[in-house]
Amino acid sequence: MPDTQTQTPAPDTARPWLQSYPPGMPAEISPLPYRSIGELFEQSCKTYAARAAYTCMGKTLTFGDLEAESRKIGAFLQSTGLAKGDRVAVMMPNILQNPVIVFGILRAGYVVVNVNPLYTPRELEHQLKDSGAKAIFVLENFAHTVEQVATRTELKHIVVATMGDLLGLKGLVVNIVVRKVKKLVPAWSLPGHLSFKSVLSKGHRATLRPVDVAPGDIAFLQYTGGTTGVSKGATLTHSNLLSNMAQMGLWLDAAFIHRARPDRLVFLCALPLYHIFALTVNALMALSTGGENILIPNPRDIPAFVKEIAKYRINIFPGLNTLFNALMNNADFQKLDLSGLALTFGGGMAVQRPVAERWEKLTGASIKEGYGLSETSPVATANRLDEPEFTGTIGLPLPSTDVEIRDEDGKTLPLGEIGEICIRGPQVMAGYWQRPEETEKAISADGFFRTGDIGFMNPQGLTKIVDRKKDMILVSGFNVFPNEIEEVAMSHAGILECAAIGVPDERSGEAVKLFVVKKDPDLTEAAVKAHCAANLTNYKRPKFVEFRTDLPKSNVGKILRKDLRG
């Protein structure tokens, strides 16, 4: 028999990323200390009671306040007779009511259905019907949308909030400005609705009863964007989200290997809390660490956004490529003191190298790109937070996460070969809500979620996305990936934003068309084409260039190529 004590263990070829982990990073997360998000919430609120939890428009809720207000919401919902596991929709922007409502729903044993407030009536009706939501909390600005569909859904309880409900006396002024000056509240009528304040009052007089919520119970129905057909609800359990928090908690620790960790982390929450990225990276991570979230209700108003940032010493900034780019083109942002910024986390879309390089030069903090989807709670991979380099990849799989690159037959491909990125881990959803056939298509028999993203893994375990299947352009039999074209184009100083799509072409099947928003008003089509010709092989070069004043974007600022395809 060989002497096993003297043998050197072979490298884990099935998990090459482990060799690239930060010092001390475990391969697996520990057993979860909490059974539910509500249990974690109550412990955090007890531990950090006096600390600021959320700040919005100059008003701060401490963790103690958050516990008290969310308790009222949960008690009210239980008093209506809703059964454990019933779905409750939340149609709110980033205002203080949002976390109060969401945590109240979870504590009471119900399921949160996050709704984009900008949904059309058609989109809202589909989501409410599909989820079977029995109640909805909506800001009055969007109540007219609920009015158009409410009678065709299972809604039994409608709660309408105003922008100023939790802002004290200042809230009266805010409501007048929102309604009368800015005229942001279209007329609406919802017979039988309750006001948010009356619900708090009713909840104050009721008692929140303890509910036995198991790790496998559903916490959120997180609806996907519907880019691959009808919008589907990703069924995320308490265990899914607690696992992702544990994974990110370990990863976050590495950010402070070479710098002091602040006593209290301050998160900038510019991405909407109804989106999975902000839900987990902002709301849940701040909850578990006792951090504060600075809520930005409207990040598209860049001048107002920059004024808000200036008031706080921000430590963690999750965002998107387009948001970073827009901020850097604001003169006041360029003057801010951002020395407290320990981590800029990029997700939702590819971070372009020219944007990352400018950001680091301006702020002193490199952008750490991560990757995930609604179906993965969301974070599956991330770049090391203890190294300054921008890798241009989506990083390494988090602890307890496996990533494989597979071909169309589901066969695992060797390192370096391009195929579909597939993910397995405790953060992968239980399935699509009431869609067993879709779930079977999405999750393989051995538990890997098929992302629909195309990429490859290098020998260090870093994964590079080359593009979505549906966005690939086929030029004379060659695969052309829009991300590559856009990254090259963005390195031109005269381009503010761009997007590449494929358009029909008689000679080559498809040709590349580039939509450009100018930074330099004198930029010409010839200059764009010459720049691309210098950096891209012939079949990848844009055949057509169209200048636009802006590009279509999703609610979180992701450029929508599908809208450009028309």
N, C-alpha and C positions, 0 to 999 in steps of 0.2 A: 504493500500500500504506500502511496506517496505521503510524504510528510506535509500534511495540510497546514501545519502551523508556520511553515517557512515559505509557503507559496504566496506569490504576489497576486492579488485578485486581478482578473482581466478587466480592461475598461468596459463600461456598459455600452456596447455598440448599439443597443436598442434605444438607449436614452443618452445620446452624445452630448446633450446640453448640460448634463450634470457636471462635466469637467469644467464648464464655463461659468458655474455658479459663483456668486460672491463668497468670500471666506465665511465659513460657519453657517451657510444657508442649507437647511435640511432638504432632503429629497421629497419628504412627505410632511403634510401638516399633522399636528397632534389631534387626538380626539377632540371634538367640539365641546367646549365647556357649557354651552347653552342649548336648550332644546328648541327655542324659538327666538325670533327677533324681539318679541315682546318681553321675554325674559331678560335678554341682553339690555334692552331699552331701560327697563326698570332698574337694573343694577347700575347702569351708567348714570342715570339721573340721580341715583342715591349717592354714587361716588363723586360726581362732579356737580352737585346741586347748585353751587354758587357760581359756577363758571358760565360764561356766555356760550350759548349754543347756536343761535341764529340772530343775525342782525340784518335789518332791511329798512331802507329809507330813514335811517337814524334811530330806529327803535330796536332794542335788544331783548330777546327772550333767553333767560338762563335755562339750564337743564332742569332746574326746579320748576320754573314756569312751564316749560315744555311738558313735564310730567303732569302737572295740574290741569293744564288746558286739554291735553290729549285724553286724560282720564274722563273729562266731561264728554268728549266726543264719543268715546267708547261706551260710556254709560248710557248716553242718549240712544245710540244705535241698538244696544241690547234691550232698551225699554220699548222699542218699536216691535219687538217680537221676531226680528230676523234670526234665522237659524245659523249655527256655527257653519262656516264655509260659504255663506252667501257672499255674492260679489257686490262691492261698493265702488262706484266710479268716482274718480277725482279729476276735475277739469279745471286746473289752476295753473297760473304761471308761477314764477319764483317769488312768492310772498309768504309772510309768516304763517298764514293759515295752512299752507301746503303741508309742512312737516307735522303740524299739530293734528291735522285730519288723518294723514297717512299712518302715523303711529297710533292714533286712537283706533283706527280700523283694525290694525294688526293686534293690538292689545285685547280687543274684544272678540277675537277669534274669526274675523272675516277676511275676505280676499280683496286686495286692492287692484282695481282696474285703472291703470293710468291712461288718461285721455289727453291728447294734444288739444289745447284750447282753440287752436286755429282750424280745427277740423270743419269741413263742410257738413251740412245736415246729412248728406248721403253717407259720409265716412263715419259720422257719429252714430247714426242709426245702425249701421252694420256692426259696429263694435259693441253697442249696448245690447243688441239682439243676440249677437254671437256669444257674449259673455253671460247673458241672462242677468245683468245687473239689476238689483232690486232698489238701489238708492244711488243718488248722485249728489256730489258737492260741486257747485259751479260758481265761478266769479260772475257777477252781474254783467260784466262786459260781454259775456258769451251766452247769457241766458236765452237770448233770442234764437240761438241755434238749437238749444234743448227744447224750446217751445215748439219748434217745427216738427220734432220727431217723438216727443214724450209719449203721446197717446198710442204710438205703434210699438212700444217697448213694454218690458215687464216692470218699469220703474213704479215704485210705490211711495218713495220718499224723495223729495227734491229740496235741497238746501242751497240757498243763494247767499253768497258772501259779497261784501263790498271791499274795495281796495283798502279802506281805512279801518276795518273792523278791529284790528289788534294794535292800532297805532296810538291809542289814547285820544286826547283832545285833538292832536294833530290830524287824526283820522277824519274828523269832520271837515277840515280844510281840504285834505286830500280828496275826499269824495266829491266836494263841490267842484274842484278843479277837473277831476276825471269826468264828471257828468256834464257840467255846465260850460267850462272853459274849453277843454280838449274835446268834448262831445264824443267820448269813447264808449258810451253805453247806449247802444240802439234800443229802441222801445221793445218791451217784452211783456208777456203775460203768462204766468204759470199758476193757475188756480190751485190752491191748497199747498203751495210751497211754504217752507219755513225759512226765516232769516237765520244766518249763521249765529248772530248774537242770541237769538231766542233758543237755539239748539244748545249753546253753552249754558244758558240759564236752566234749561230743562235737564241737561246732563249734570249740572251742579247739585240738583235736588235728587238725582238718581244715584244708584250705586253700581260701580263697575264690578261685575262678578268675575272671579277667576275662571279661566277657561283652560282646559288641558289641550295645549297645541303641541302636536308631535312634530319631530323634525321633517317627516315626509308630508306634512300638510301643506297645502298651497298657500303661499304668501302673496304672490303677484301674478296676474295675467298681464304679461308685457307684450303688447301687440307689435308685430314686426311692421315695417313700412309698407308691406304689400307690393314691393318691387318685383316679386316673382309670381304675381297673381293676387288672389284675394288676401287681405290682411288676416293673419293668423295670430292667436294668442299663445305666446310661449309660456308654458306652465312652469313657474319658478317656485320651488318649495322653500321653506324656512332653511332647510339644510343646504340647498343650493347657494343661497345668499350668505349664510353664515360661513360656509366653506370658502366662498370667494373673498369674504372679509378676512378670514384667517390667512389665506394665501397672500393677499395684498398686504396684510399686516407684517408678515415676514419679509416681504419684498421691500416695504417701506423702511424697515429697520436699516437696510443696507444704504439708504440715502444719507445716513448719519454716521457712517464709518469714518469719514474724513472731515466731518464738520459737526459742531455741537448741535444737539437736538434742542429746539426751543421747549420751554416748560409747557407751552400750550400752542398747538398748531392752529394756524388760521388759514382756512381754505377759501379760495375765491370760487363762488358758485355762479358762473355766468351761463353754463349750459342748463337747459330746463330740467327740473327735478323729475318730470314725467318721463324723461329719456333715461334709459338704463345706465348710460355712462355716469351721469350726475347722481342718479339714485344710489348707485353703489359707491363710486369713488368719492362723492361729496357727502351725501347724507349718512350712509352707513359707516364709512370710514371715520368720519368725524365723531359719530356716535361712539364707536368702539375706542377711540383715542382721547375722548374728551375735548375735541377740537371745536372751533367756532367756524360757522359758514357765513360768509358775507353774500347775501342773496342779491342778485342783479335781475330785476324784473324784465328789463328790456336791453339786452346787450347790443342790439342793432343801433341804438343811439350811442355811438362811440364817444362823442364829447362828454355826455353825462356819465357814461361808464367810466371814463378816465378820471373824472372828478371824484367818483366814488372810490376808486382804487387808491387815490392819493391820500385818503383818510386813514388807511389801515396798513399795517406791516404784514403783507401777505407772505405766507410760507409755501403754500401749495396751490398751483394753478392748473387744473385740468381744462383743456380746450381743444379746439380744432385748428387745422392749418389756416383756414380762412379767417378765423378770429385773430390769431397771432399776426397774420399779415395785415389785417385792417388796423389793429392797434399800432403796429410799427409805423404806419403811414400817418399817424396823428402826432402833430408837433408837441402837444402837451404830454402825451405818453412818453415821448423821448426824453423828457426832463424829469420823470419820476425817479424817486429813490427806491430801487427794487433790490436793495442789498439783502433783504430778508428772504428773498425767494430761494427756497431750497430745492424745489422740484416743480418743473413744468412738464405736465403729462399730456402728450398728444395722442388722440385717438379719433375714432369715427370716420376718418379718411386718412389717406397717406399724407405724412408730413414731408413737404418738399425740402430737399437739401438747401436750396438758396434761402428759404424762409428760416430754417433751423439755424443756419450760419449767421444770418442777420440778427436773429433773436438772441443768440449767445453773445454776440458782439455788443448788443444794446443793453441786455439785462445782466450779463455775466452768468446766466444759468442756461445749460443746454436743455433742449427739448428731448424728453425720454418718450419714445414712441411705444405704445402698447397696442394690443389687438384683442378684439372680442366681438361678441354679437349679443343681441337680446337673449338668444338661446343658450349663451354661456355665462350669464349673470353679471357682468359681461366679460371680465378680463381672463384671457387664456394665456397670453404671452406678454412679456414686457422686456424692455432693455434694462440692463443693470443700472441701478440708480447710484452706484458708487463710482462710476467711471464717466469722465467728461465727454467722451467721443460720441458724436452722432453717427450711428451705424448705417442708417438708411434701411434698416430691417425692422421687423416687428418684435425682435428680441427672442428671448428664451421662454420655453414653457414654464409656468409657475409651478411651485411644489405640488405634488399629487396630480400633475397634469401630463398627459401624453399627447404628443402631436405626431402624426404620420402624414406623409405625402402619398396619396394613392391614385392609381389610374382609374379609368372609367369602369373597370371590372372589379374595383375594390382591392386590387393587389397593391401592397406596399412597395413604393419605388425606392431605389438607392439614393443616398445623399447626393445632392446636386441635380437630380432630375426633376423636371417640372410636372406637377400634377395637382390634384385637389387637396387642399389643407383639411385634415380631419382631426377632431379633438375629442379626447376622452378625459373625464375628470369629475370630481364631485360637484363642480359648478355647472355641469351640463344639464339642461332642463329635463323635466320628467317626460315631456312630449308636447305636442301642440294640442291645445284645448279642444276636446271632443272631435279630433281629427286623426283617428288611428292610422288611416292609410298614409296621410302626410307624415306622420311620425315615423312610420316604418320606412318611408323613402329617405327621411332625413337622418335617422340613427341606425347604424349598421348592427348586425346581430351581435357583434363583439363590443358594442357600446360607443362607437366613434360617431360623433356628429359631423355630417358632411356640410362644410361651410359654404360651398359654391365659390370659394375664392381659390385662385390658382397661384401656386408659388413653389418654392423649393427650399430645402434646408441644407445649410453648408456643414462642413465637418465639425464646426464649433457648436452646432445646435441652433444657430441663428436662422430664423425663417424670413424669407423675402417674398412679399406678395408681388406678383407680376400683373394680376388684375382679376376682376370678376369674369366668370365665364361669359356672361351676357354682354360685357363691354368690349370683349376682344374684337379686333378689326382684322379681317382676312384680306390681305392685299396680294393678289397673284399667288395665292397658296401659302403666303407667309403670315404667321401670326404677329400682329402688331398690338402692343399693349399701350393704351392711352396714358397710363401713369408715366411711362418713360418719356413720351412726347411732351407732356405737360411739365415734367421736371426740367427738361432741357429748355423749353420755352421760358419758364420762370426764371432762368438764370440770366435772361436779357433784362437789363436795367429799365427798359422802357415799358415792361409788361407788369400790370398790377395783378391780374388774374387771368386764367385761361382754362379751357376744357377742350379735349379732343374726342371726336366721335368718328364712326365710319359712315360714309354715305355711298349709295350705289354708284358704280362706275362701269361703263361699257367695256373698257379695256382690261381692268384689273379685278373686276368683281366688286370690290370696295376700294374707296380712296379715303385718305385721312383729311378731315376738316377740322380746323382749329378756330375756336371762338376766343377772342382776345378782348380784355378790358385794358385800355391804355393807362399807363402812368405818365408817359411822355406824350403830350397831345400831337407831337410831330411824327410819331411812329408810323411807319408805312408798311404795307403788305410786303413789299420787296425786302425791307429790312428784317421782318419776321422770318420770311422764307430763307433769306441768306444765313441768318443765325441758325436756323434748324438744319440747313444744308451742311453747315460746318460741323455739326454735332451728331447728325443722324444719317444712317445709311439711306440710300435712295428710296426704297419702298416705304420707309417710315416717315418720310418728310411730308408735311401738310401740302396737299394739292390745292386746298382752298383755305383762305383765311378770311374770317368775318369779324369785324370790329363791333363790339356791343358796349353799351353804357354800363350794363351789369349782367350777371349770370344768374339763372334760376337756382335757388338754394332751398334745402329742406329747413324745417323749423330749428335745427341745430347748426345751420350754416354749411351743410355739406352740399357741394355743387351737384346738381341733378342732371347727369348726362342724358337720362331718358327724356327729359323735357326738351333738351336741345335736339334730340332725334325726332321729336314731334310725332 
